[in-house]
Amino acid sequence: MGKTALITPLYISLAWTLLVSYQLFTQTAVSTVVSHVTVVLPEIGWWMSYRIDMLVFVHAFAWIFLISSVIPSVLLGKQRSVLIQFVVCLTLTFLAFIIQDLMKVYELPPISQMLNLCVLFENPIFATLYLSTPYVLMLLLDIGLRKERLEDAEFEKIKENYKKQNSTTSS
C-alpha cells in the first residue's frame, strides 16, 4: 500500500500529461501524416483527407484507451472493481480538461511550451512514431501479460505435480 501511495502522484501526473498532449498533438500528427501520404499515394491520401476527423478520433481514442487501461491497473492492481476504475478514469479525464482550460485562461507557461512542441509533429517520421506509440505499447503489454500467464500456468503445474508426488510418497 505504501508503494502505491508514493507512485500514485507520478502516474496521475503522467496520465494527465498524456491526456493533454494527445489533445494538442494528435490533430497535428495526423494532418502531417495525411499530407505526406497524399504526396506518395494520392488516392489513399485523398481518402484519408476526407476522413481526417475519424482518423484523429481513432488515434486519440487509442491514447485514451491505453491510459485509462494501464494507469488504473497499476494504481489499483489486478483486483480492481469496475466502479473504482471508472472513478479513476473519470477523475483523470476531468482533471485533464479542467487543468488544460485553466492553463489556457491564465496563459501559464507549460501550455504555451507544449504548444511550441507542435512543430515537432510536423515531421512525418516523428508524427508517425507518435501515432503508432499507443498501438506498440498495447502490443507490448499484451505480450508481457501472455508471458506472465504462461509462467503462472507453468508454476501451477509444477505445484500440482509436487503435491501429487508428496501425497503418493506420504501414503
N, C-alpha and C positions, 0 to 999 in steps of 0.2 A: 504494500500500500504506500509506503514511504517513497519508493522509486517512482511510482505513478504520479504522486503529488509533485515531485520535483520535475518530472518530464512533461507533465500536462501543459504548463505555460509555453514550453518550447514547441510542442505540437500544435497548440492553438495558434501561436504566432506564425508558424509555418503554414498552417491551413489558411489563415487569414491572408497571408501574403500571396499564396497561390490563388485563392478565390478572387482577390482584387486583380492580380496580374492577368489571369485568364480573361477577365472582363476587358482589360485595357489592351491586351496584346493579341488576342485571338483574331479579331477583325483584321488587324494589320497583317498578321502572318498569313491568313487565308487569302487576302487580297493579293499579297505578294506572290504566293504560290500559283494562284489562278492566272495572274498576268504573265508569269513565266511559262506556264503550261500552254497558254494561248499562243505564244510565240513558236513553241515546238510542235504542238498538236492543236491546231486551230479549232477543229471540231469538238474535241474534248474540252478545250479552254472555253469555247462558246457555251457549251452545256454547263460547265462549272460557273461561268459568269452569270448565267441565267438563274442559277440556283445557289448563289453565294450565301444568302441568308440561311439556307438549310445547312450548308457546309459549316458555317460559323456555329450554328446551333449544335451540330453533331460534335464538333471538336470542343466546344465549350462544355457540352454535356459529358464528354469523356473526362475532362478535368474534374468536374463536379462529382461525377460518379466515383472516380478514383479517390478524391479527397474524402468524400462522405463515406466511403467504404473502409479506407485504411485508417484514418485518424480515429474514429470510434473504436475500431478493432484494437488498435494499440492502446488507447486510453482505457477501454472497458474490458478488454480481454475476450476470450472465446465464449464466456458465459454471459454475454451481454443480452439485455432484453431489447426487443424491437422498439418499445416505447422510449427507453433511455437513449437508444441510438438515434431515434427521431429527434429527441430534445437536443442532443449534442449537435446533430447536423443542422437543425433549425437555428440554434444559437450561433453556430459558425456562419451560416448564411446571413442571418440578421446582423451580426457584427460586421461582416464584410460590407454590406450595403450602408449601414449607419456610419461606420468609420470612413468609408470612401466618400460619402456625402459630406461629412464634417470636414474632411481634408480639402475637398473642393471649395466648400463655403468659406473656410478660413484660409485658403490658399497656403496650406502648410507645405514645407519643402519636400517631404517624402513623395507626395503625389506628383509634384512637378518633376522631381528626379525620375520617378517611374515613367512619366510621360515622355521624358527625354530618351528613355530606353527604347521607345517605339522605333527609333531609327534602326536599331539592330534587326528588327523584324522585317525590314525592307530588303534584307539579304535573303535570297531564296533558299540558300543552304541552311542558314540559321532558322528561318521560318519553318522549313520542313522538319528540322530536328525538333523544334519546339512543338509543332503539331503532332509529331509522332511519339513524343515522350510519354504521354499517359498510356498509350497502347503498349509501348515497350515495358513500362512499369507494371501494367496489368499482367502481361505475359510472364514477366519475371516472378511476380508474386504467385501466379498460378503454378509455375514450375516449382517454386520453393514449397508451396503448400502440398503439392503432389508428392514431392520428395519426403516431406515431413510425415505425410500419411503413410507412405510406404515403409518408412523407418519405424513408425509406431506399429504398423501391422506386423512387421518382422519381429519387433520386440515382443509383441503379444504372442506370436507363435513360439518364440524361444521360451517365454514364461510358461505357456501351456505345456510344452514338451518337458520342461523342468518339473512342473507339478506332477505330470503323468509318471515320470521316472521316479520321483520321490514317493509317490503313492504306491507304486508297484514294488519299490525297494523296501518300504516300511512294512508291507504286508507279509 
